[in-house]
Amino acid sequence: MCLSNIADRARATLTAATTTVSVGDRVTLICSVEKSAGWKYEWFRRTSHTSEDTINDGLNGNIRVSQGGIYRCRGFRGEPAVYSDPSDEVTIQITFSNKVSVTQKPSWSQIFRGERITLTCEVQGGEGVQWEYEWRTPQSQTFRTKQKDWTITASISGDYSCKSRPTDDSYSATNWSEALRLSFLDPPKAQISRSGGTLTCSVNPSSSGWSYYFYREKNQEVLTVQNTDFHSNREIRVSQGGVYKCRGGRGEPVYHTEFSDPVTIVAHKPKAELKITKSPVGGRVTLSCSVKPSSSGWSFFWFRGEKPSKLLRTQDADFLSNGQIRVSQGGVYRCRGGRGEPVYHTEFSDPVTIGEFNPCVI
């Protein structure tokens, strides 16, 4: 009587062709039983967190797979079927050859510590695949994100790189991208310069994307176009004295530079000028108020009396225009200009005395 010896049973062997393919291509696995013929083959796949499934394909010994995982196979032949011993388990890790790159937004050439920037991981030719992303920092730490954008606060200079893997296949991934080298500078300080009544703000070292904010040291008031003459994004013309400083800001949320050193402006109030024009014969008198060098933007206020305390109203005079009135009462008159919010006033004009009118003179 001859007994079967299990140790003498044929054993299957699983091998893989290249495991580096483009996205959408497949990896070929080969199962074979040496020194015998007539075999057909069964295939099995599992992962580290899923149970084993049978793959209904590859009876001829070859199978093409699009997912990585832990594979094994075995042969069978005859009727009833006689099975070989299964192959050893082989872990298949697919590497996608598609190029991966890291880009930066905003694309400023100079980035300062504390600014927020967004890094984007792109897989060329990887459209249609649901990816997740792994990032490597200059400290060789790794982080995973579900989205291709990763927003960071600039802090550590060095090389940043990424790779991608399908969300449904932890055994497949791209290679690491080429590193994007980022150099972060110490926070900048704004600089303020003065030319006459014009203040100019700048950021050193020079870089792009800045908006500029001007402050007067009165409760840290931010100057706006209502009370300041803005010539450009970085220049203003001021007419009020005080201590001024500025800073730059860019990005979202706004990242601010350090404040500039303060600069002191000593401003002299302009003085209104009052002129009179009398009618040829005993008529009313026209008063004209102006501000030099230009009356543009000014409103004018009129006063009658030894002290400029009584503001004229419409029943006291004929208001001809913003800068002219006609009066029929004698007395001491003054005017001044005002503009802005809150209102900034000029100095009072010199007084003009008008004698009492004689309505009987023709």
Disulfide bonds with the S-S distance in Angstrom:
Cys31-Cys73 1.96
Cys121-Cys162 2.04
Cys201-Cys246 2.06
Cys289-Cys335 2.03
